[in-house]
Amino acid sequence: MSEIKNKGEELLGSAKETAGDVTGNKSLENEGKADQATAKIKDAANDVKEKAEEVVGNVMDAVNDKLNKN
């Protein structure tokens, strides 16, 4: 769900950037760029979180396997 939300924020930022560029509104253009950057950072953070959860799960499985063999 957060990936979809982040993509929406990124697209909205792109629209703001384009609108600002077309109208000569540098503030809106910069706000759009900032929105896009924020969405990309959130998406990357979510990817890191998912990978960390996967690694922890793998470690827990390995520990449990080792304990059950003894």
PLY file of the C-alpha trace (Angstrom):
ply
format ascii 1.0
element vertex 70
property float x
property float y
property float z
element edge 69
property int vertex1
property int vertex2
end_header
0.00 0.00 0.00
2.74 2.46 0.87
4.38 1.83 -2.51
1.19 2.95 -4.24
0.90 5.99 -1.99
4.55 6.90 -2.64
4.04 6.54 -6.40
0.99 8.82 -6.15
3.01 11.42 -4.26
5.76 11.16 -6.85
3.29 11.66 -9.72
1.66 14.61 -7.95
5.12 16.12 -7.46
5.84 15.67 -11.14
2.59 17.41 -12.02
3.42 20.29 -9.67
6.89 20.58 -11.18
5.47 20.68 -14.70
2.77 23.17 -13.77
5.34 25.39 -12.09
7.63 25.19 -15.10
4.83 26.01 -17.57
3.52 28.92 -15.51
6.93 30.22 -14.48
6.11 29.58 -10.81
9.49 28.53 -9.42
8.03 27.93 -5.95
5.53 25.38 -7.29
8.19 23.82 -9.49
10.54 23.40 -6.52
7.72 22.07 -4.34
7.07 19.44 -6.99
10.72 18.45 -7.07
10.75 18.19 -3.28
7.59 16.04 -3.31
9.17 13.70 -5.83
12.38 13.40 -3.81
10.44 12.73 -0.61
8.39 9.99 -2.29
11.54 8.34 -3.64
13.19 8.45 -0.21
10.10 6.90 1.41
10.08 4.18 -1.24
13.76 3.43 -0.68
13.25 3.33 3.10
10.39 0.89 2.61
12.65 -1.32 0.45
15.32 -1.31 3.18
12.72 -2.20 5.81
11.41 -5.11 3.74
14.93 -6.43 3.12
15.80 -6.16 6.82
12.66 -8.09 7.73
13.62 -10.76 5.21
17.14 -11.05 6.63
15.86 -11.28 10.21
13.42 -13.98 9.14
16.20 -15.94 7.46
18.41 -15.66 10.55
15.57 -16.77 12.81
14.88 -19.76 10.54
18.56 -20.73 10.59
18.73 -20.47 14.39
15.56 -22.51 14.81
16.86 -25.16 12.40
20.12 -25.37 14.32
18.35 -25.62 17.69
15.97 -28.31 16.44
18.84 -30.47 15.14
20.43 -30.67 18.60
0 1
1 2
2 3
3 4
4 5
5 6
6 7
7 8
8 9
9 10
10 11
11 12
12 13
13 14
14 15
15 16
16 17
17 18
18 19
19 20
20 21
21 22
22 23
23 24
24 25
25 26
26 27
27 28
28 29
29 30
30 31
31 32
32 33
33 34
34 35
35 36
36 37
37 38
38 39
39 40
40 41
41 42
42 43
43 44
44 45
45 46
46 47
47 48
48 49
49 50
50 51
51 52
52 53
53 54
54 55
55 56
56 57
57 58
58 59
59 60
60 61
61 62
62 63
63 64
64 65
65 66
66 67
67 68
68 69
